[in-house]
Amino acid sequence: MKTPTPPAETDPLLLDTLASLNQIGAAMNHIGQDGAVSVETTLKMIVESATRVLPGASAVIYSYDNLRGDFDSASRVSAGEWDLSATGDQPRPDGLGTRAIRQRRRVLSYEENNIEIHPVRASAGARAMCCYPLVVADEPVGVLYVYLLDERPFNQLELLTLDNFVNLAAMAIYHAHHLSRMQRNLTRKEDELLRLRRAGLLISSRPRLDDTLTAILQMALEVTGAQYGIFRLLDSSGDFLNMRAIAGEHLARPLVEALPVSASSVMSWVARNRQPICIADLENERWSQIYYPLDADLRMRSELAVPLIGASGRLEGVLNLESPAVAAFGEDDSHLLQALATQAVIAIQEVRLLDALQEVARLLLTQPCQKVLNRLAELACNLLDASASSIWALKDDELALDAASGGYQHGERIPLTGSLTGQVVLTRLPLVAHDLQSDPRFHRRDLAQAQNWSRALIVPLLPGDNQGPIGAFSVYSSSAATGHFAESEWDKKVLVFLADYAVLAYQNAARQEALLASQEQRSVAETFAAVGDITSNLLHHLNNKVGTIPVRIQGIEDKCEEALAANPYLAHNLAEIERCASEAMQSVRDSLLHLRPIRMEPVLVASRIQDAINASRLPPGIYVRTDALESLPVVMAGASTLALVFTNLLENAAEAMDGQGKIQIRGKFNEKWVEITVSDDGPGISPHLHEHIFELNFSGRGASRPGKLGFGLWWVKTLMTRLGGSVGVESDGLHGTTFRLRLPRSEKEEGWPQS
């Protein structure tokens, strides 16, 4: 049996080298972990291992700053029996280290021409050397020098071993630099987050927008290292950028006048293109032509500007930073400035909304409902950058336009079912539409005529307390508009806020109307109670005085029978005096009867309207048509009083139409009210007169008709108030007039005759 040959004994130097490589690799894996191993420790292990491989040699490592293009003398790590760390052997600008970095390859002193070993090393006895560039991903990070006292070349094994040490050293330095950059970036990000949180707190703590913008601007200067900055906000016309905040030292003549968006300037370019811009050198020919100086006495070299754009895409303004240094701003600065710009936009939007709500709150206390609604419609367009807005009120099975901005006509009506706005009212949920023209729910009158809006945001008007919706608030915009409110939750919240104030306006108006009606009814009742007493006394005195006339005439006739028979003229006049006295008493009784308290009872509206038609002295050219009156439920009223109301309306319409035209009387009802409309096709009543036509003696046609007091529409309103109802007028002043009357339904309807 053949005895196996024992393995050759391994070279101790090779084993030591492998052990060193293993130790260095393990150390590199722990660089940066809680400071247990530093890059300096790892590099020290590398140079020491190199000197063990080459006994008597000396090794030095320097780090290289690629951005500065120079070596870091403070990074020197060395080992060897004749280390000269105290005498200074820093790399020379034209030395072997610089050549190795530039050529990205190993340099051997005995293979190079026209170059000498560093004088410090040469004087210490160095006769040969090699220089390795430490390169990672073609990025130089340092250099390794190895010096020999013997004037000989390095053998292949030595160079191969050094190659391994070089790779490890390069990775160690790169890894350390990478960790250092990460740490710096992390520290900076933490600082930026703290500043952004601070900016967020500023928004809620600063009562004035200018204070908030100034604080954000100062923060931007601190985190970017800029020396000057300015906030310019877009004015309401969209044509100018106006200065709202400026910061910087030694500003002698800051140029803060309004800057046209169309101007040739960096900020105008940012506003027009809605893009951030970072300019490394303002003296570059491309930018020097459009540079608009922040201060005429200061020389700026770099500029950073970002647009202020809201969630809906609306341009609010531009934030601009400048510095006298070249390339003062980088990509991180641009991102940070955009984040601060976002905080500024939030502040602008919140302040604008707060100002609007404060304004509406004041209007609610001092102005009528219609003015509040009109202002809310305007504010909706301003706050949401919309092209049109509308406020719709629920009227039975229709929606009536109460306020609008952007092409609507007041009083326009759309159906509750089959329209987008009606769907919002029925579902009580906001609705966002992006393509209205192709939406099957789109009703032809959902939008302003001939405007071709394409996007809509509609929210219901909800009073709360589980009450049903009372209408809807909508905003519209075209596809060409810059804003995208239909995609923004912020805009939806803003419109909901405004809708809540619209509800308050309606509720406040309803309460005011109810209060005024109650006060008016009480005042009228008290007035007519007093008038009733006067009427009784008046009738009593008239009866005493005028009532004696027939008695005295009868006495004359009895005593002067022969004289009267002989004088027919005298007999006829006495008979006429008696007749006129009796008719005058009856006329006074009939007219003053309406001034006495009304006895409220269930009344059929159709019958009272027919009584009015019969009693009215309408010319032959007046045609009266009734519709849906027989089905109306009974109301609580005074029968003769209600008939007098319609008589006055009919005769008023006949006079307005000069005896020629058509009168239409319609009726409808709900669970609380019966509503009757009396419409004519006359010339109409101008809208600015609607508040005055019910005033006493307004029309000037004060001549009394037989059996009437002759007070016209004032009498109609007064009687409706006494009946617990209301009367309103609708007319555009061109196409006829409609009077809308409402009376409370009677609770006693069962078994009541329908004719």
Buried (B, 14 or more C-beta within 10 A) or exposed (E): EEEEEEEEEEEEBEEEBEEBBEEBBEBBEBBBEEEEBBBBBBBBBBBBBBBBBBEEBBBBBBBBBEEEEEBBEEBBBBBBEEBBEEEEBBBBEEBBBBBBBEEEEBBBBBEEEEEEBBEEBBEBEBBBBBBBBBBBEEEBBBBBBBBBBEEEBBEEEBBEBBEBBBBBBBBBBBBBBBBEEEEEEEEEEEEBEEBBEBBEEBBEEBEEBEBBBBBBBEBBBEBBEBBBBBBBBBEEEEEBBBBBBBBBEEBEEBBBEEBEBEBEBBBBBBBEEBEBBBBBBBEEEEBEEBBBBBBEEBEBBBBBBBBBBBBBBBBBBBBBBBBEEEEBBEEBBBEBBBBBBBBBBBBBBBBBBEEBBEEBEEBBEEBEBEEBBBBBBBBBBEBBBBBBBBBBBBEEEBBBBBBBBBBBEEEBEBBBEEBBBBBBBBEEEBBBBEEBEEBEBBBEBBBBEEBEBBBBBBBBBBBEEEEEBBBBBBBBBBEEBEBBBBBBEBBBEBBBBBBBBBBBBBBBBEEEEEEEBEEBBEEBBEEBEEBBEEBEEBBEEBEEEBBEBBEEBEEBBEEBEEEBEEEEEBBEEBEEBBEEBBEEBEBBEEBBEBBBEBEBEBBBBBBBBBBBBEBBEBEEEBEBEBEEBEEBBBBBBBBBBBBBBBBBBBBBBBBBBEEEBBBBBBBBBEEEBBBBBBBBBBBBBEBEBBEEBBEEEBBEEEEEEEEBBEBBBBBBBBBBBBBBBBBBBBBBBEEBBBBBBBBBBBEEEEEEEEE
